[in-house]
């Protein structure tokens, strides 16, 4: 399409990693890239000036939440999301389909994006549905679309592919997602197949109804079943989408996710590839290794608010501690060092661990901003290192340095 282009600049010689650039009418995104999540038009605790200061090339907004509050029609009247949030860089938007998972099966199966999205990583047996902590399913899904219970006022709202495309058009985001159904890692094969074929039908409708000024990504589903992933990959790849996203259940553990990518990516062409909802440090390296170009995930910013701050290998970060320190620890109460002595972010250049520890325990609002600035800077800097390493044919060395640390 006229307002969208993707160019591969360099392919790694030993892996499927690649460096490229996505160009939209609002700017460029150098890939691989981590897309900050601005659910309601803001990365929580930051404003758009903070994003610009961090060098963010794009952000992702949430179709479901913005449809409910303040309303996509209101956003359109106010000039679209870019004017509304005063951010002139490229914006992604999701389709609203993920809420079918987060408000539905995720509640029934006690699965979330943070901590237990991969049940097998926490010692649960495969497909073992939790007996306790079961919450009400707030969705009703049919072939026609998804009925949601609003998290704001309890009213029931309906969304289908046509409505999702209209909402995203009203938001005026640049890169949009086709309407889909995201399944749980605890969903059986029969249900996963039904959801996948429903997603395919919605993909065709998304192509029909989307605003042609927006670049549309098709979403590959199929859970952790190889034949379903192959079927979905063939279907989505055959359609004239501008980009390809990989979504849905990515298996019981991270090794399953890696296997799914190894099933899917060799079947794809050179369109940009986005992995939905994934963004831990080890995930970045393993998934870039397998050919992913862009990621989005709330974990770095949500972890910041919960006291988990990112640190590099040089500062003690490793796979075991998930490249984080927990600023609430008493050992930091008199620590004069910055969060990460090797970090150049505003927080580390101006404040100590002791100060952040104090702010956290005092419930000071300034803590959230300073912590979020640090974690987001960390992720964007990491992606810069990854891109440079691909261009210099040193990606595997960088991956080893990080993932072998500790």
N, C-alpha and C positions, 0 to 999 in steps of 0.2 A: 504494500500500500504506500501511498505518497508520503505519509507522515511517519513512516516507520521503516527502519533498516537495521539489519544485523550483519556485521562483518567479522569474520574470524581472522585475527591477526597472527596468531601462532598456535600450533598444536604441539603438545609435549611429545617427545620422541618415544617415551617409555610407558606412558599411560594414556588415558582418554582425555586428560585435562587439556583445556584450551583457553586462550586469552582472546577476547574480542571486544567489540563495542556495539551497544544498542543505541541507535539514534532515533529520537522522536522530535517533534516540533518544539519541545521545551528543553532539549538538551541531550547530553550523551551519558550513558551508563557504561563505564568500563567493567568488563566481566573477567573473571568471576566477581560477583558482588553480593553483599548482604544488604537486603532491603529493610530499613527500619520500619517498624509497624506503628502507624499513627491511627489507631482504631477509629476514634471519633474526630479525626482531623488534627490530632496532636499526639506526638510521642509523649506519653504521660510524664509530667514534670518538666517538659521542655517546651519552648516556643519555637516558632519557625526560624527566628534569628539564631537560636542555638544550633538548629540543624544546619543552617548555612555556615556557621562558624566551624562546625565539625567537618564540613566538606561533604555532607550527604548529597549524593547525586540524584536521589529519588526517595520515595516513601510509599507505603501501602496503607490504604484506608479501607474500612470495613463497610460493605454494602448493607448488610442487615442492620447494623447499629445506626448508621446514618439515615437509613430509610425510616427508622422509628424516631430518632432524635438527632437533629431538629426536623428531619423530613427531607427527602431528596428534592422535592418540589421547592422547598424553602431555599435549599442550597442553590438550585438553578436560578431562582429569582435574585439571589445575591451574587450571581456571576460565576457559579461553579466552585468546586473545591479549592482550586488554586487561589482564587481571590478571597474566598471565605477564610482560608487558613493562612493567607499571605505567604504562599510557597510556590515559586514559579518553576521549580524543577519538575521532573517527570513524576507522575503518580500512577501507581498500580491500584487496582481495586479487586477484591475477591468477588465471588458471584453471589454470596449469601448461602450457597449450598453447604458450606462447612458447618453452619449452624444446625443443619439437619443431624449432624454428628454431635456437636458440642451440647445441644439442647435435648438430644434424643438418646441414642445408644450410649454416648459417653457418660450420661447420667446413670443409665441403667447398669452399665458395666464398670462404673467408678474409674473411668479413664479420662485423663486430661493431657493437655499439651506439656505441662511441666511436671516432671517427676515420674509419671507412670503411663506415658503414651505407649511405651514398649513394655507390656506386662512381664515379659521374660527377663527384663533387666532387673526386676525387683524380686525374683525368686518365685513368681507365680507360675503355675503350670500352664501349658498352652491351652487356650480357650476355656480356662477355668473361670466361670462367672462368679463374681463375689456374692456371698450370701448376705453380707451386711452392707450398710451404707448405700442401699439402692435408693435412688431418687426418682421423682416423677419424670416420665418422658414428656417433654414439652413440645413434641412435634407429632404430626400425622402426615405420613408420606404416601402418596398415590402416584400413578403414572402421570397424572395431570400436573402435579407440583407438590409443594410442601406447605403445610399449615403449621405456623409457629405460634407459640404462646409468648407474648411480649414479656421480656424480663423487666420492663419498666412499669407497665400498668396491668399486666395480666390479660390483656385483650388478645384474641386470636387474629393472626394476620396470615394472608395467603401469598405465596410467591411461586411463580412458574418461570420458565425460561424467558418468555416475552417480557414479563415484569422485571426480571433481573436485568435484562438488557436495557430496559427503559430507565430503571433506577441508575444504572451505571452511566448511561448517557446523560442523565440529569446532573450527576456528580461531575461529569466532564473529565474523568480520569483518562489517562493516555493509554495504559495497557490494562485490559480487562480480562476477566475469566469467564469461560462458558459456565452455564448453570450445571451443577452436578450434585450427586449424592455421595458423601464421604461415609464409608463404612467403618465399623469397629474392628480392631484386631481379633476380637472375640466373635465376630460374625462368621457363620458357617458358609460353606461354599455355595449352597443353594441361594441363600439370601444375597451373598456378594455378587453372584451372577445376575440376579434380578436387578440389583442396584446398578450394576455396570451397564446393562442394556438400557435401563431407564436413562442413565447418564448419556448414552449414545443418542437416544432419541432427543434428549434435551440439547445435546451438542448441535444437532442439525437445526433445531429451532433457534438456538443462539446465533448460528451463522446467518439464519434468515432475518432475524430481527435486530441484530446489533447495529449500532451507529457506525457507519463505514469510515468515519473519521477516527475511530478508536481501533487500536490493534487488539485483536482477539486471540487469546490462548485457549486451545482445547485441553481438556484434562483427562489424562489416562487413569483409569480405575482398574479394578480386578483383584484388589487385596493382595494376599501373599500366595496366590494360586498361579502357577506358571502358565497354564493354558489360558486362563482368563486374562492375565496381563498381556499375553501374546495377542489375544483377540482384540483387546482394547487398544493396544499399541498400533496394530494394523489399521483399525478403524479410524482412530484419531489422526494418525500420521497420513492417512489417505485424504483427509479433508483440508480445505484451503485456509487453515488457521495460520495466523502470523507467528505464533509461538506455541510451544508445547509445554504443558505443566504435568507433573507427576504428583498424584494425590492419593487420597484414600488411606486405608490401612496399609502400613509399610511393614507389617509382620509383627511377630511376637518379641523380637529383639533386634538390635542394630545389625547383627549379621544377616538377618532376614532382609532388612532394608538394602544392604549391600547386594544381596543376591537378586532382589527385585530390579535394582538398577542395572545389574549385569544381564538380566533378561531383556529389559526394555531398551536401553540406550543403543545397543548395536543395530536395532531396527529403525532408528530415527535418522532423519536427514540433518542438514546443517542449520535448521531453524533454532532459535534460542530455546534453552531448556530451563524451566523453573521448577524447583522442588518446594512444595508447599509445606510450611509449618516446621521446617527443620533448620537448626542453626547453632548447635553446640560446636565447640572447637574441633573435636574429633570428627564430628559429622562433616564439617567444612572440608577437611582434608580428604576424608574417605570418599565423599560424594563428588568433589572436584576431580579427584583421581579417576572417577568413573564417568566424568563428562558433564556434570551439572554446571550451569552458567550463573544462575541467580537463586537466592534463598530468601525466605522471610521467616521470622520467628520472633515471638514476644519474649523468649527466655532471657536474653541479656538485660533488657530493661526491667522486666519483672523481677529477675534475680537481684538486680541493683536495689530495688525498693525493699527487698526482703533481707538485705544485708550481705549478699554474696557479690564480692567485687573481683573482677578479672585480674589475673596476674600472668605474666609471661614466664617461660621456662627459666630465664635468667633471674627471675625474682621468686622462684620456687613453685611455679605453676607446672602441673603435670596431669596426666590422664586420671590418676587416682584421686586427686583433689579437684578434678574437673576444671583446672586452671582458675581456681577461685580461692580467696580467703574470706573468712566470715568476720566482718568488722565488729560484730557484737562481742567478740571474745575479749575477756578481761585483759589478755596479754597486750592488747593494743591501746589501753587507756593512757599510757605514757610513752607511746612509740612516736618518735619525732619524724620518722621516715614517711615519705609519701606512700600512698596505697601500693604503687608499683614504681620503684626507683628508676626503672627503665622506660617510663611512660612520659610522653610530652603533652598530655592533655591539660586543660585548664585546672582541673582538680588536683592533679599530682604536682603541678608547677606551683601551686599556691597554698595547699593545705596538707596537713599531716594525717596519718592514721589515727592519732589520738583525737584530733578534731572531728574526724568523721565518726569515730566511735562515740564521742560525746553527743554529736548531733543525732545519731541513730537512737541512742538510749533516751535522749531528751525529747524524741518525737518531733524534732524541728523540721519544718517543711523544707528548709534549705538542703537538708540531707538528700532528699529524693532527687533534686536537680543535680547536685554535685556527683552523686553516685551514678546517675543515669548518664551524665556527660562522660564519666570515666569509662563505663562499660561499653557505651556506643562507640567512643573513640577507639577503644581496644579492638572491637570487631571490625571497624572500617580500616584500621591500620593493619590488622591481620590480613584482610582481603587484599590490601595493597602489596603486602609481602608475597602473597600467593600469586598475584598477577605478575609481579616482577620475576619471581622464580620460574614461572612458565616461559616467559620471554627469554630468560637466560639459560633455560634447560637445567635448572637446579631444583625443580619442584620436589622430586623425591628426597633430595637432601634436606630441604626445608621441612617436609612432612616427617622425616625421621627425627630431626632435631626436636620438633614439637611433641610428637607422639611417643618418642622413646624417653622423654624427659622424666626424671625422677625414678 
